[in-house]
Amino acid sequence: MKRYIDNGYIAQTACGLVQGRAGAPGITEFRGIRYATAERFARPELVTHWDGIYNATEFGSACLQPRTFFPENSFYAHEFREGSVFTYSEDCLFLNIWVPDGAECAPVLFYIHGGAFTSGCGHEKHFDPAAWCRKGVIAVTCNYRLGVLGFSNFEQARTADTCGNYGLFDQIAALTWVKDNIANFGGDPNRVTIMGQSAGAMSVQQLSLSPLACDLFAGAVMLSGGGLTPAFAPVPAQDTFAEWNAFAASLGATSLEDLRAIPAEELVKAYTQASQEKRAPQSRPIIDGELVTTSNQETAHADGAHPIPYIIGSTSEDMVRANLQKAVDEWAAIQHEQSMPPVYGYFFSRQLPGDDNGAWHSSDLWYFFGSLHNSWRPMEAWDDTLSEAMVTYLTDFAWSGDPNHSGTQKPWLPLTPGQNQRMHFGNSSYGMETVDMSKLEIAQAAVSDFLF
């Protein structure tokens, strides 16, 4: 199949022609492809056709969020976004694709960003996947609805087929679009690995337990938020109606029509202000009986997890560090008991140069993406070595479900009874080690640090 027309960057997809752009050497980028549309507080509708040539040369808008309205002076703003320009809109269902030259039935890494389900987007400085493409892997990132637009649960908005979880439904729509179209970019629709960090990892966890996401991916990677962690665990929908009803009342809204009539900017700004004043409901996945059928523990113990391999881990100065590592152990034990594919655990403790914050929450993203060159930090030769190793393990996993696929690095053993060592990416070496849980009991980051 001829994918590129007239030696340019126009690809023929199932939806129609799409115009990309030159990226890093040997890589074509397709930015801001609309994968779905959605009415407020309704499930997304997949895009299946467009007329003419779709212009995919610029990133699409991120979802409206706190940083849309309020100046940023946070640690994460300096780390990941300083100097960058973003656009924001309620209309935000866009994805991005990076394709290496000559891709033919290539594996796909599909990344879901974090941000406490209230912030973030798929094209920040650290989300530069050129290193993945150099390993022959196609990369995809996506935007999805956030905060009050993506994870609210107004009783007034409940219908026969919709009850919150709009952002998770967006992620499934994006994965479905990739399943239907990625072959036209040289990708293998049966070799998609989903990956997420923080709230993105929690999203990956929910998708890995959801019957609605079956057959959409072949492996999963969860950074600082995977396993059976209680953080942001879904709760029954009916348990959250009262607090969302109270917030609606504070806006003078008594019906779905009222909620949809409020300008999006005003709705998100009001929710942000209420959050800052500690009077807003929490944006989070809920048990809706369809996408999220029961609690994570119940679903996992009932053989409800997808039978795929996993990579899961966290960092040494992470939030609730011991809990995150114990969550990996519990997930691995259940997978082993059920004769499921393996779980590979990791622990990242590289003390990043440039300050004394150590291996903070999300610091490993620079290394797994191989995007150190985009960082302000005075990276050292060891950082490049460590990042190359982590990118190789990750892309090997994308190729086969085994981080040892290429056989070029130290063996990474799965977690099993009697084998509790993890791959430790450290300050001067990497390899299999036992993590001392007793030294991880005190969290170094507050819950509010997720809000980046």
WOHU-V56074 format. One line per field, one symbol per residue. burial: 1 if it has 16 or more other ideal C-beta (glycine too) atoms within 10 Angstrom, else 0. A space follows every 10 residues. Layout:
burial->???
//
This chain:
burial->0011000011 1010100111 0010001111 1111110101 1111001000 0001010011 1111111100 0000010011 1000000101 0111111111 0010011111 1111111111 1111111111 1111111111 1111111111 1111011100 0011111111 1111111111 1111111110 1111111111 1111111111 0010011111 1111111110 1111101001 1001101100 1010010011 0101001111 1101100001 1011111100 1111110011 0001110111 1111111111 1111111110 1101110001 0111111111 0100000111 1111111111 1100100010 0010011011 1111111110 1111000010 0111100000 0111110001 0000100001 0011100011 11
//
